Amino acid sequence: MIEAVNLGKSFKIHKKDPGFWGSVKSLFFRKWELKEALKTVSFKINEGELVGLVGANGAGKTTIVKLLAGIIHPSTGTASVLGFKPWERKNEFRKQIGLLMGQKAQLWWDLTGADCFLLLREIYQLDSKLYKDNLSELVETLNVSSLLDIQIRRLSLGERMKMELIASLLHRPKVLFLDEPTLGLDLTAQRAIRKFLLDYVAKYKPAVLLTSHYMQDIEELCDRIIIIREGSFVYDGPLSAVLSTYAPDKLISLTSKDPSSLQQKLSACAYKLDSTETGAKIHVPRTQVNSFLASVLPQIDVDDITIEEEEIGSIIESIMTKGLHAA
Amino acid sequence: MLLSAIGIEMKKRAAYVASFWLKMIVPPAAQIFVAYFLWSAIYETQNVTEIGGINFSQMIFYYVLVSCVYQMTRPDMGMILREIYEGSLTKFLIYPTSFFAFKFAAHLAHMILIFLQLLVAVGIYLFFFDLSTPISAVNIGLGLISLVIAGFLFFIMMASLELLSFWFESAWALCIMLDFVIGLFGGRILPLELFPVWLKDVNEYLPFRYLVSFPVEVIQGTLSSQALIFGFGISLFWCFVITLIAHAVWDRGSYQYTGTGM
């Protein structure tokens, strides 16, 4: 459904010195800088697949979404979405994609949701029955029937985002781009949107590319993630493999009434050891946890044992900001 | 789609009830009073009954019509420029519809609302003055056609300039300059009858006259059949040429678009 080959994008950016004189100077001499927002990347997304694209601000996530939705043209490489080159902006292509931008309202602020959807019905030339069926299903699932007659600008952020979701799904797109769909929402609204998306993807099987800064979104929604850093992919694979690949150790915490004796007995062990006030923390490879405990427990006197998994969110954040080696 | 977009645009404008009614009543009344006091002072000072062959009540009627026609045919300046500058153009690139058709529908909705203003203005005029020459139904029909053509021509001229904001942040200044040129050569500031003959002749081949003055002349019935055919021909010619230019600028410009703010 989506295929990108060596896709890259550079932007020419105008640089201006600060202050009044900077503005005057820029009237006569313009400084331009070429920014490589996306170095060459290649990937595929299949029908029914929900892929999370994560990266720090400016990493190139939104550039990928803009390229695949046909908003901008690439500087290098090519892409195919549903067999179309997105930037040719053929109507047949645009009728089959949906885009939700968490940072940018798409609906008309002075209109009610009902009027916005009617206009979208005309834009997408939806058959009357299909429009009614889709709208009533979306409105019921998102529980917004009482909000349809209220101007968009009078809705709360969470309510507005639900309306935006309806707008992007009204024509039942085969490919969906979700750019920060839960941005700025409270926890309840985030949960509602996530549940809706999971159900929707399971039912209609669109190919979905989701960008988000919230690790909760990624963990709950995506089986596959792409981590992007400074315009290049640093990871593309199953979310579950992130733990085994980039967090090979589990953290075993041992607590004792006599921490110093515990630390002394463990000092000879082969794994990395951190001393704590109440005992010690040992970084043990995930495949060695059982054998390690079996070998040390008979020799030491412990009050409590906890085995911790490093949080997947913090591993991803670490890869996003510092790269693979740091993770 | 066009009709639906017009309906929606009218709903948007009607959403602000007080502003809608104020805009409907105040500008036409203000235009008539300003024109009345200005031109009565000029006629009295000059101590004449006609200027350029136009008597006082004709002059006031001209200004009533010209002000309303100008407001009607002139698009909401910055409508396209803002979309590009603020990045809200993005949604139009996603929707399977023509950006120009959508924006022109919004402009048509604006024209319909201002047309209602024009009726109010004519009503106010007729309350104080008599029509020196009656207006025929044919003139009104042709006038409506010329208004739609003028509305499109003004829209597409302004759009071509506003699309330059794909490259320049200062496209706004160009739009203001164009608006001034149209005000002058379109006959909004002064009736074109008062221009020197050579300038009037040149102006007949330029697009500006057909944006404001021409529809007024058509409604007033001051043009011969030959002048009408010539006028409609030239305005359609400019519509065609400037639409081609606008599409070329759009193709090049949307290639440059970066989708700011997303």
Chai-1 contact restraints between the chains, C-beta under 6 A:
chainA,res_idxA,chainB,res_idxB,connection_type,confidence,min_distance_angstrom,max_distance_angstrom,comment,restraint_id
A,T62,B,M262,contact,1.0,0.0,6.0,A-B,restraint_1
A,K66,B,G259,contact,1.0,0.0,6.0,A-B,restraint_2
A,I71,B,T90,contact,1.0,0.0,6.0,A-B,restraint_3
A,I71,B,L93,contact,1.0,0.0,6.0,A-B,restraint_4
A,I71,B,G259,contact,1.0,0.0,6.0,A-B,restraint_5
A,I72,B,G259,contact,1.0,0.0,6.0,A-B,restraint_6
A,H73,B,Y255,contact,1.0,0.0,6.0,A-B,restraint_7
A,N91,B,P96,contact,1.0,0.0,6.0,A-B,restraint_8
A,R94,B,P96,contact,1.0,0.0,6.0,A-B,restraint_9
A,K95,B,P96,contact,1.0,0.0,6.0,A-B,restraint_10
A,L99,B,I94,contact,1.0,0.0,6.0,A-B,restraint_11
A,M101,B,M262,contact,1.0,0.0,6.0,A-B,restraint_12
A,K104,B,G261,contact,1.0,0.0,6.0,A-B,restraint_13
A,K104,B,M262,contact,1.0,0.0,6.0,A-B,restraint_14
A,Q106,B,K91,contact,1.0,0.0,6.0,A-B,restraint_15
A,D110,B,K12,contact,1.0,0.0,6.0,A-B,restraint_16
A,D110,B,A15,contact,1.0,0.0,6.0,A-B,restraint_17
A,L119,B,I8,contact,1.0,0.0,6.0,A-B,restraint_18
A,E122,B,M1,contact,1.0,0.0,6.0,A-B,restraint_19
A,E122,B,S4,contact,1.0,0.0,6.0,A-B,restraint_20
A,I123,B,Y95,contact,1.0,0.0,6.0,A-B,restraint_21
A,I123,B,T97,contact,1.0,0.0,6.0,A-B,restraint_22
